[in-house]
Amino acid sequence: MAALFEQSFLNGMTLRNRLVRSATWEGMCESDGRPTQRLIDYYRTLAKGGVGLIISGYTFVSLEGKQLPGKMGIHCDDFEREMPALTQTVHEQGGRICLQLVHAGGQTDSKNAGRQPLAPSAVKVDQFPELPQELTQEQIADIVAAFAAGARRAKSYGFDAVQLHGAHGYLINQFLSPHTNRRSDQYGGSMGNRCRFLLEVYRAVRQAVGPDYPLLIKLTAGDHLAGGLRAEDALIAAKALDAAGIDAIEVSSGTSASGRLSPVRTKIETPEQEAYNLALAMGVKREVGCKVLTVGGLRSLEVAQAAIAAGLDGIALSRPLIWEPDLPRRWQQGDTSKAKCISCNGCFRPGLKEGGIRCVVADA
Ligand SMILES: Cc1cc2nc3c(=O)[nH]c(=O)nc-3n(C[C@H](O)[C@H](O)[C@H](O)COP(=O)(O)O)c2cc1C
């Protein structure tokens, strides 16, 4: 039986354990998406803490796909100095780093996107102020090409892998979901059609990075919204990706409109409330041959170990590593008490104004 701190492999990439830092927006980039020294230092601390794979904060592939301020960009060739410095810093600590590629679609506003947001259909998304514009087929092709160009750049900068953001209500999720995709062309209607954009992005990115480079996806296993994507439909997407050659699926669920079933849930107090996407991840695992990870609410070593014992290939953490970047090392060295994170989401608050995310409880 595989164990949490055992080495693992993903399409040629060796990882020192099965713990992953799930993608986490840090708010530590310049307004043009350029990584700062602060971000590089932040990643050094994370890598030193012992996590096997760090997935970067979501990184926009084109300017109109930008959402929160301080977000990283992979849309241009201007960051040729900073990006390799970032990847090298992680490698020096024995870590591995994967870049998360995203287009926010309708989940942004014209202030951050520089134009009226673009989405599969002109459907306003809860929590976001503006009605998006429906994408033309030409614009869809441009975005697919932007994902591929971003992936190519990431590989050339020394990232060990790339991950598509196919969850949390962003553009790929918007195409998958009948709630946000009301198109009547080949990108809408049946689940097969709603998967088309995702598979076009997958194939373009795969072609850009080649067959021997780890390509992951953070995939929604359902929107938890009336009229939204259901778990059984998400399984169709997972199986199609698996057949196409994806290396790993990190299973998440929900969108910012899903209330208490959001991707970033609060009130995780008991072991039963932990690992809130585990059953969905196991559902995916049973149907695919690629590696499968779970994310969401993992707080204690026993729950993390049980997920691996149940057959998952890795577990991913976001908020616990904001308070304790050295949590993997702490657990491995025998202090097995649960993560200190109280899942309050206060880490979002400091944002760009205060130099990026941090745990406001630890600092209180
Ligand atoms: C401050 C913050 C920023 C986040 N940014 C991203 C992101 O850029 N991409 C992403 O896929 N998920 C993002 N998430 C969601 C996490 O990756 C993760 O799915 C979620 O927090 C649940 O895991 P946890 O309970 O270990 O925090 C973010 C979460 C937090 C708290």
The ligand as an SDF file (V2000), in Angstrom:
LIG
                    3D

 31 33  0  0  0  0  0  0  0  0999 V2000
   -6.4350   32.4300   -0.7610 C   0  0  0  0  0  0  0  0  0  0  0  0
   -6.8900   31.3270   -1.6810 C   0  0  0  0  0  0  0  0  0  0  0  0
   -6.6000   31.4030   -3.0280 C   0  0  0  0  0  0  0  0  0  0  0  0
   -6.9870   30.3620   -3.9040 C   0  0  0  0  0  0  0  0  0  0  0  0
   -6.6080   30.4250   -5.2200 N   0  0  0  0  0  0  0  0  0  0  0  0
   -6.8690   29.3660   -6.0290 C   0  0  0  0  0  0  0  0  0  0  0  0
   -6.3400   29.3360   -7.3480 C   0  0  0  0  0  0  0  0  0  0  0  0
   -5.6150   30.2300   -7.7880 O   0  0  0  0  0  0  0  0  0  0  0  0
   -6.6400   28.2500   -8.1230 N   0  0  0  0  0  0  0  0  0  0  0  0
   -7.3970   27.1990   -7.6420 C   0  0  0  0  0  0  0  0  0  0  0  0
   -7.6170   26.2400   -8.3750 O   0  0  0  0  0  0  0  0  0  0  0  0
   -7.8890   27.2030   -6.3990 N   0  0  0  0  0  0  0  0  0  0  0  0
   -7.6280   28.2460   -5.5780 C   0  0  0  0  0  0  0  0  0  0  0  0
   -8.0410   28.2110   -4.2800 N   0  0  0  0  0  0  0  0  0  0  0  0
   -8.7660   27.0180   -3.7890 C   0  0  0  0  0  0  0  0  0  0  0  0
   -7.7940   26.0080   -3.1910 C   0  0  0  0  0  0  0  0  0  0  0  0
   -6.8360   25.5520   -4.1000 O   0  0  0  0  0  0  0  0  0  0  0  0
   -8.5400   24.7770   -2.6360 C   0  0  0  0  0  0  0  0  0  0  0  0
   -9.2080   24.1370   -3.7050 O   0  0  0  0  0  0  0  0  0  0  0  0
   -9.5250   25.1210   -1.5320 C   0  0  0  0  0  0  0  0  0  0  0  0
   -9.0160   26.1570   -0.7000 O   0  0  0  0  0  0  0  0  0  0  0  0
   -9.8490   23.9250   -0.6490 C   0  0  0  0  0  0  0  0  0  0  0  0
   -8.6780   23.3750   -0.0990 O   0  0  0  0  0  0  0  0  0  0  0  0
   -8.2020   23.6670    1.4360 P   0  0  0  0  0  0  0  0  0  0  0  0
   -9.3410   23.2640    2.3220 O   0  0  0  0  0  0  0  0  0  0  0  0
   -6.9930   22.8310    1.6100 O   0  0  0  0  0  0  0  0  0  0  0  0
   -7.9390   25.1270    1.5440 O   0  0  0  0  0  0  0  0  0  0  0  0
   -7.6940   29.2420   -3.3940 C   0  0  0  0  0  0  0  0  0  0  0  0
   -7.9690   29.1840   -2.0180 C   0  0  0  0  0  0  0  0  0  0  0  0
   -7.5700   30.1980   -1.1750 C   0  0  0  0  0  0  0  0  0  0  0  0
   -7.8790   30.0790    0.2930 C   0  0  0  0  0  0  0  0  0  0  0  0
  1  2  1  0
  2  3  1  0
  2 30  2  0
  3  4  2  0
  4  5  1  0
  4 28  1  0
  5  6  2  0
  6  7  1  0
  6 13  1  0
  7  8  2  0
  7  9  1  0
  9 10  1  0
 10 11  2  0
 10 12  1  0
 12 13  2  0
 13 14  1  0
 14 15  1  0
 14 28  1  0
 15 16  1  0
 16 17  1  0
 16 18  1  0
 18 19  1  0
 18 20  1  0
 20 21  1  0
 20 22  1  0
 22 23  1  0
 23 24  1  0
 24 25  2  0
 24 26  1  0
 24 27  1  0
 28 29  2  0
 29 30  1  0
 30 31  1  0
M  END
$$$$
